Amino acid sequence: MISSAPWSFAILSLAVVFVVRLFYRHRMNDLTSQLAQRNRLIEDLKPNGTAYTRLGNSTLRDRAIRLAGQIRAFYEEAETEDRLIHQSDERLGDFGSAQWAEQKRYEALQQRMARRQSEYDSRFRSDAIHLRNEILDRLPGPPTGSTRGPGGEYRSTDLVVYEDRLEYNVQLQVIAQNLDALARQLPITVPIPWWRRVLPH
């Protein structure tokens, strides 16, 4: 009996090790399953994100400033076009009544604004809105010059300005100025939240 003691101890030790390893293996599987479920839940609760969701703050800032510059250039082109057309209309004003000339100018302006609306929608609108929202989500505090919304949230230029129908060229300037100002308030050193980095493509 004495000589068999070491063997009994060895067998018992192996059995204990096997049970412990089995327990931890099951435990790790449970934890892995729980983590997967949690990630799926987070993905369900969080928005799917946009093309800008995974960008670092520095890249996001540069993209917003670049887009603001493009919108500003679009605004300046529109202003130049209107000024040249207005000057041309003044030279031709003597060939008809003032009321007729004014009506023609108004109709022509409406046509130009419709064309600019279409161009803004196709070139800038979606990116401007997504960039604005992404930057506001990442700002550590209220934007400079912001006001409180009806729910107590801080707001910069309202989203409706980005979405509204273009009636005046100055709306483009307001969007460009707001987007540029927001981008320059974005802290460069703040990391992307971990749940944003695991969002699906």
Secondary structure, 3 states (H helix, E strand, C coil): CCCCHHHHHHHHHHHHHHHHHHHHHHHHHHHHHHHHHHHHHHHHHCCCCCCCCCCCHHHHHHHHHHHHHHHHHHHHHHHHHHHHHHHHHHHCHHHCCHHHHHHHHHHHHHHHHHHHHHHHHHHHHHHHHHHHHHHHHHCCCCCCCCEECCCCCEECCCHHHHHCCCCCCHHHHHHHHHHHHHHHCCCCCCCCCHHHHCCCC
